[in-house]
Amino acid sequence: PNLMTSRVLLSTLHNQPPVKVIQFMLELNPQAAAIPKHGPTALQIAIQYGASVDVIVCLLKACPFALLVTGSDEAQFPCPLEYAKIERGDEADLIQVLSQSLSYWMTESNKNRSKQGGMVRQKRLNPVEKEELNNIKVIAATILKAQKRQTEALEVHRHELKATELNKEALLKELEMKQQHHFKTQLVALDMKERAMRHKNRSMERRIIKSLEASKNHRSEVDLRQEGALK
């Protein structure tokens, strides 16, 4: 795989690199300066972190449409020209470069591609350029390894979270079953108590009725005796 990714390019642009370094990187992978699906473009990072005008020109030739990108959050990734006017307004050359039309940079981009197409790929590099290129390769390899480790760590964390969620669901289900069992047990106990109370009430009612009937019979007998004594 190509080690020169957009991530490597953005990391390099944080440190105000020489234009030759950026040229090397874009020769290795011209798509590194393309507009990403998420986050800032290489042009926005270059302007924000004080890249030279030559670097800005190099990025615009690689991706002219980056001149129009404002990003998903204008407060964080504003229009390149407007941001430059606010933060680097004293740099007339930079403002002039960013003020050029899209058609101008499209033409420059086509010229740049034609020029690169006509150049011999295996050109000689001086020792400094070779060292810079090797440094870029080392940085790219390091970033890719770090990204791979982060991806693996995230995957492990994702599996752990999934296992935790499964355990949580199992615990919740077990707790729900216990609560349902406890509720049923309480209902059964309440029903048994209610039945016992009804049985007790019926027994008391029968005793009271018997007692009242016995008392009534006793009064009747007393009244009959009294009537017999009077006669």
NORDA-V613743 format. One record per pair of residues at least 4 apart in sequence whose ideal C-beta (glycine too) atoms are under 6 Angstrom apart, sorted by the first residue. I is the first residue (numbers start at 1). J is the second residue. Records with the same first field share a line. If there is no record, write none. Layout:
# NORDA-V613743
I=J / J
This chain:
# NORDA-V613743
2=29
3=140 / 141
4=8 / 25 / 28 / 29 / 32 / 140
6=32
7=143
8=140 / 143
9=25 / 32 / 42
10=45
12=17
13=45 / 46 / 51
14=49
16=50 / 51
17=21 / 22
19=54 / 55 / 58
21=132
22=55 / 58
23=58
24=133
26=30 / 62
30=62
33=42 / 59 / 62 / 63
34=63
35=41 / 66 / 69
40=44 / 45 / 71 / 77
41=66 / 69
42=59
43=59 / 66 / 80
44=77 / 80
45=49
46=51 / 55 / 56 / 59
47=80 / 83 / 84
51=55
53=93 / 94 / 97
56=97
57=97
60=64 / 105
61=108 / 109 / 112
64=102 / 105 / 106 / 109
70=74 / 79
71=77
74=78
78=82 / 83
80=98
81=98
83=87
84=88 / 94 / 98
85=89
88=94
95=99
100=104
125=129 / 130
